[in-house]
């Protein structure tokens, strides 16, 4: 079955897990700490959008089964 993926960002590891789980997503570990993120993409995968965060936190990839 196909999966849909999302990036989850929060101010704590628990926040990443809770945010994903509350919305029915499964977090792919590891959860990574960051000081800032800028995902200015090269458009090789189309236009996935941009994630820009100036403050520190935690980030992880999460998935949900496509229906």
TILUM-294022 format. One record per residue (C-alpha): residue number from 1; x, y, z; residue in one letter. Coordinates in Angstrom, 1 decimal. Last residue first. Layout:
N
(NUM,(X,Y,Z),"a")
...
# end
This chain:
67
(67,(-6.5,5.3,1.4),"x")
(66,(-2.8,6.2,1.7),"x")
(65,(-1.1,4.8,4.8),"x")
(64,(0.3,7.6,6.9),"x")
(63,(3.8,8.7,7.3),"x")
(62,(6.1,10.9,9.5),"x")
(61,(9.5,12.4,9.0),"x")
(60,(11.0,14.1,12.0),"x")
(59,(12.0,17.5,13.3),"x")
(58,(13.0,18.9,16.7),"x")
(57,(13.4,22.5,17.9),"x")
(56,(15.6,25.5,17.5),"x")
(55,(14.5,28.9,16.2),"x")
(54,(14.6,30.4,12.7),"x")
(53,(12.4,27.9,10.9),"x")
(52,(12.0,27.8,7.1),"x")
(51,(10.2,24.9,5.4),"x")
(50,(9.7,25.4,1.6),"x")
(49,(7.2,23.9,-0.7),"x")
(48,(7.1,20.5,-2.5),"x")
(47,(7.3,22.1,-6.0),"x")
(46,(8.5,19.4,-8.4),"x")
(45,(10.9,16.8,-7.2),"x")
(44,(14.0,18.4,-8.8),"x")
(43,(12.8,21.8,-7.6),"x")
(42,(16.2,22.7,-6.1),"x")
(41,(14.6,23.1,-2.7),"x")
(40,(15.2,25.9,-0.2),"x")
(39,(14.8,23.7,2.9),"x")
(38,(15.9,26.2,5.6),"x")
(37,(16.1,24.9,9.1),"x")
(36,(17.4,26.3,12.3),"x")
(35,(19.0,25.0,15.6),"x")
(34,(18.0,21.4,14.9),"x")
(33,(17.3,18.3,16.9),"x")
(32,(16.5,15.1,15.0),"x")
(31,(13.8,12.5,15.6),"x")
(30,(15.2,9.2,14.5),"x")
(29,(12.8,7.6,13.8),"x")
(28,(9.9,7.6,11.3),"x")
(27,(6.9,9.0,13.1),"x")
(26,(3.5,7.4,12.4),"x")
(25,(0.7,9.8,11.6),"x")
(24,(-2.9,9.7,12.9),"x")
(23,(-3.3,13.4,13.6),"x")
(22,(-2.8,13.1,17.4),"x")
(21,(0.1,10.7,16.7),"x")
(20,(2.0,13.3,14.7),"x")
(19,(1.6,16.2,17.1),"x")
(18,(2.3,13.9,20.1),"x")
(17,(5.5,12.5,18.6),"x")
(16,(6.9,15.8,17.5),"x")
(15,(5.9,17.5,20.8),"x")
(14,(7.6,14.7,22.8),"x")
(13,(10.8,15.4,20.9),"x")
(12,(10.5,19.0,21.8),"x")
(11,(9.8,22.4,20.1),"x")
(10,(7.9,20.9,17.2),"x")
(9,(8.3,20.1,13.5),"x")
(8,(6.7,17.2,11.6),"x")
(7,(7.6,16.6,8.0),"x")
(6,(5.0,14.7,6.0),"x")
(5,(4.8,11.5,4.0),"x")
(4,(1.9,9.7,2.3),"x")
(3,(2.3,5.9,2.0),"x")
(2,(1.2,3.5,-0.7),"x")
(1,(0.0,0.0,0.0),"x")
# end
